[in-house]
Amino acid sequence: MLQYPTIDPVAFSVGPYFGFGPIRVHWYGIMYLLGFVAAVVLARIRIRKPGATWKPQDVEDLIFYCALGVIFGGRLGWILIYGRDTIADDWRNIYRIWDGGMSFHGALVAVLIAMAIFAWRRNRKVADVFDFMAPLPCLGLFFGRIGNFINSELWGKPTTLPWGFKVGDQVLHPSQLYEATLEGLVMFAVIWIFTSKPRPRLAPTGLFLLLYGTFRTAIEFVRVPDKNMGDHGYVAWGWLTTGQILSVPMILVGIALLVFAYRRNQPSGNYA
């Protein structure tokens, strides 16, 4: 058993100055910033490969589009799917993003839209933009789950395993760290290696959807669901969660895209 190290969610404060402040900088926000920086760094590494058709300005613009999608889509998705009771209690929780409350699935939908707009403006194939982005969010997912751990949210179920964390009077699965490892580090390593050479168009996108859907569905079995989602947080049968309902289609679409990509075997437009 491990003791949960209670961490102040505020990393540091600045001010007050001229009657304003203090401005509190939260670890959760820092984690998101690290995720965006990591995406830019990884993208710049990838465009140095011989034959890459991307330019540094393309990378910066794409990450900017996707950052907007992550922030607004992630928050809106959480409000609509998980946070209705929280917003009903206090409408100001709509914008209190520093307290946590971001939906990956909401962010995914918004980022897909943002990438489609980018592709249209730059006259690129949408599928190529999807494939280029496939490995880039993974470290952001890692940092985001570390932010959840710091905020002491999204805990797992009680456990007797030696790596469980004592939180209050219970020993719980550190489901945030499970997700950080699988959805972040493992998924990044697999997709980064997979995309280290040209793959058929839509294959990287399919792999991303397959891996995330699989990992998220598995972790949901030990993660405590949001309490406002049905009976004790479960949607049905005492074990099915909203996260699983949203993730299983990702698995099916991911498999379909991989099969389609390799049968069609169309070259990626990300390399000349």
C-alpha positions in Angstrom: 0.0 0.0 0.0 1.2 3.5 -0.9 0.2 6.7 0.9 -1.3 9.3 -1.4 0.9 12.4 -1.2 -1.6 15.2 -0.9 -0.5 17.8 -3.3 -1.7 21.4 -3.5 -3.4 21.7 -6.9 -2.1 25.3 -7.1 1.5 25.2 -8.3 2.3 28.8 -7.4 0.6 32.2 -7.1 1.6 35.6 -8.5 0.6 38.9 -7.1 -1.5 40.6 -6.0 -0.5 43.6 -8.1 -2.3 46.9 -8.3 -5.3 45.5 -6.4 -5.7 42.5 -8.7 -4.9 38.9 -7.9 -3.3 36.8 -6.7 -3.2 34.8 -9.9 -3.1 31.1 -9.1 -1.4 28.8 -11.5 -2.7 25.3 -11.2 -0.8 22.1 -11.9 -3.7 21.0 -14.1 -3.2 23.9 -16.4 0.6 23.3 -16.4 0.0 19.7 -17.5 -2.1 20.8 -20.4 0.6 23.3 -21.4 3.2 20.6 -21.3 1.0 18.4 -23.5 0.8 21.1 -26.2 4.5 21.8 -26.0 5.3 18.1 -26.3 3.0 17.9 -29.4 4.9 20.8 -31.1 8.3 19.3 -30.3 7.3 15.8 -31.6 5.8 17.3 -34.7 8.9 19.3 -35.5 11.0 16.1 -35.0 8.7 14.2 -37.4 8.8 16.9 -40.2 12.6 16.6 -40.4 12.3 13.2 -41.9 13.3 13.0 -45.5 10.4 13.6 -47.9 8.1 15.1 -45.2 5.6 17.5 -46.8 5.0 19.5 -43.6 6.6 22.9 -42.7 7.1 24.4 -39.3 4.4 26.9 -39.8 2.0 24.1 -40.7 2.8 22.4 -37.3 2.3 25.6 -35.3 -1.0 26.3 -36.9 -2.3 22.8 -36.6 -1.4 22.5 -32.9 -3.1 25.9 -32.3 -6.3 24.6 -34.0 -6.2 21.4 -32.0 -5.5 23.2 -28.7 -8.7 25.2 -29.1 -10.5 21.9 -29.9 -9.1 20.2 -26.8 -10.0 23.1 -24.4 -13.5 23.9 -25.7 -14.5 20.5 -26.9 -13.1 18.7 -23.8 -14.9 21.1 -21.4 -18.2 21.1 -23.4 -18.1 17.3 -23.7 -17.6 17.0 -19.9 -20.5 19.3 -19.2 -22.9 17.5 -21.5 -21.8 13.9 -20.5 -20.6 14.0 -17.0 -21.0 17.4 -15.3 -24.7 18.3 -15.6 -25.2 18.0 -11.8 -22.1 20.0 -11.0 -23.2 22.8 -13.3 -26.7 22.7 -11.9 -25.2 23.2 -8.4 -23.3 26.3 -9.5 -23.3 27.6 -13.1 -19.8 29.1 -12.5 -18.4 25.6 -12.7 -18.8 25.9 -16.4 -15.5 27.8 -16.7 -13.7 26.4 -13.7 -11.5 24.2 -15.8 -8.6 24.4 -13.3 -10.6 22.1 -11.0 -10.6 19.4 -13.6 -13.5 18.1 -15.7 -12.4 17.4 -19.3 -13.9 14.8 -21.5 -11.5 13.0 -23.9 -14.3 12.0 -26.2 -15.6 15.6 -26.3 -12.1 16.8 -27.1 -11.7 14.2 -29.7 -14.8 15.3 -31.6 -13.8 18.9 -31.5 -10.2 18.2 -32.5 -11.4 16.1 -35.5 -13.4 19.1 -36.6 -10.5 21.5 -36.0 -8.2 19.2 -38.1 -10.8 19.0 -40.9 -10.9 22.9 -41.0 -7.1 23.0 -41.1 -7.0 20.5 -43.9 -9.6 22.4 -45.9 -7.7 25.7 -45.4 -4.4 24.2 -46.4 -5.7 22.1 -49.2 -4.6 18.8 -47.6 -6.3 15.5 -47.4 -8.2 15.2 -44.1 -7.0 11.6 -43.6 -3.3 12.8 -43.9 -3.8 15.4 -41.2 -5.4 12.7 -39.0 -2.5 10.4 -39.6 0.1 13.1 -38.9 -1.5 13.9 -35.6 -1.9 10.3 -34.4 1.1 10.0 -32.1 1.1 13.7 -31.0 -1.7 13.7 -28.3 -0.4 10.7 -26.4 2.1 12.6 -24.2 -0.6 15.2 -23.6 -2.9 12.4 -22.4 -0.1 11.3 -20.0 0.3 14.8 -18.6 -3.5 15.2 -18.3 -3.8 12.1 -16.2 -1.0 13.2 -14.0 -3.0 16.4 -13.5 -6.0 14.2 -12.5 -3.7 12.4 -9.9 -2.6 15.8 -8.5 -6.2 16.9 -8.3 -7.0 13.7 -6.5 -9.9 12.9 -8.9 -10.9 9.9 -11.1 -9.8 7.4 -8.5 -10.3 3.6 -9.0 -12.1 1.1 -6.9 -10.9 -0.3 -3.6 -8.0 -2.7 -3.9 -5.7 -4.9 -1.8 -2.9 -4.7 -4.4 0.4 -3.4 -3.0 0.5 -0.4 -5.4 -2.9 0.8 -4.3 -3.0 4.3 -2.7 -4.4 5.0 0.7 -6.9 7.9 0.2 -8.8 8.8 3.4 -9.9 5.5 4.9 -9.7 3.5 1.6 -7.0 1.9 -0.5 -7.8 2.6 -4.1 -6.6 1.7 -7.6 -4.6 4.7 -9.0 -6.6 4.6 -12.2 -5.2 7.9 -13.2 -1.7 6.4 -13.3 -3.0 3.4 -15.2 -4.4 5.7 -17.8 -1.3 7.8 -17.9 0.8 4.7 -18.5 -1.4 3.0 -21.1 -3.1 5.9 -22.9 0.0 8.0 -22.6 3.3 6.3 -22.6 2.5 2.9 -24.0 0.3 4.3 -26.8 2.8 6.9 -27.6 5.6 4.4 -28.0 3.6 2.0 -30.2 2.2 4.7 -32.5 5.5 6.7 -32.7 7.4 3.5 -33.7 4.6 2.5 -36.1 4.6 5.9 -37.8 8.4 6.1 -38.0 8.1 5.1 -41.6 5.3 5.8 -44.2 2.1 3.7 -43.6 -1.0 3.4 -45.8 -3.3 6.3 -45.5 -5.6 6.1 -42.4 -3.6 3.2 -40.8 -2.1 5.5 -38.0 -5.5 6.9 -37.3 -7.0 3.4 -37.0 -4.3 2.3 -34.7 -4.8 5.4 -32.4 -8.6 4.7 -32.2 -8.0 1.0 -31.6 -5.4 1.4 -28.8 -7.2 4.2 -27.0 -10.6 2.5 -27.1 -9.1 -0.8 -25.8 -7.1 0.8 -23.0 -9.9 3.1 -21.9 -12.5 0.2 -21.9 -10.2 -2.0 -19.8 -9.4 0.7 -17.2 -13.1 1.5 -16.8 -13.5 -1.8 -15.0 -11.4 -0.6 -12.1 -12.2 3.1 -12.3 -15.0 4.6 -10.3 -17.6 6.1 -12.7 -19.1 9.5 -12.3 -21.9 9.3 -9.8 -24.5 11.2 -11.9 -24.5 8.5 -14.6 -27.2 6.1 -13.7 -27.3 3.6 -10.8 -24.1 4.3 -8.7 -22.5 5.8 -11.7 -23.1 2.7 -14.0 -25.3 2.9 -17.1 -26.4 -0.7 -17.0 -25.8 -4.2 -15.4 -23.9 -2.8 -12.5 -20.6 -2.5 -14.5 -21.2 -0.8 -17.8 -19.9 2.8 -17.8 -20.3 5.8 -20.1 -16.6 5.7 -20.9 -17.0 2.1 -22.2 -20.0 3.0 -24.3 -18.0 5.9 -25.9 -14.9 3.8 -26.3 -16.2 0.6 -27.9 -17.2 2.3 -31.1 -13.6 3.7 -31.3 -12.3 0.1 -31.2 -14.6 -1.0 -34.0 -13.9 2.1 -36.2 -10.1 1.6 -35.5 -10.2 -2.0 -36.7 -12.3 -1.0 -39.7 -9.8 1.7 -40.7 -6.8 -0.5 -40.3 -8.4 -3.2 -42.5 -9.5 -0.6 -45.1 -6.1 1.1 -45.1 -4.1 -2.0 -45.8 -6.6 -3.4 -48.3 -6.6 -0.1 -50.2 -2.9 0.5 -49.6 -3.0 4.2 -50.6 0.2 6.1 -50.0 0.2 8.8 -47.3 0.3 12.4 -48.5 2.5 13.3 -45.5 5.6 12.1 -47.5 6.6 13.0 -51.0 
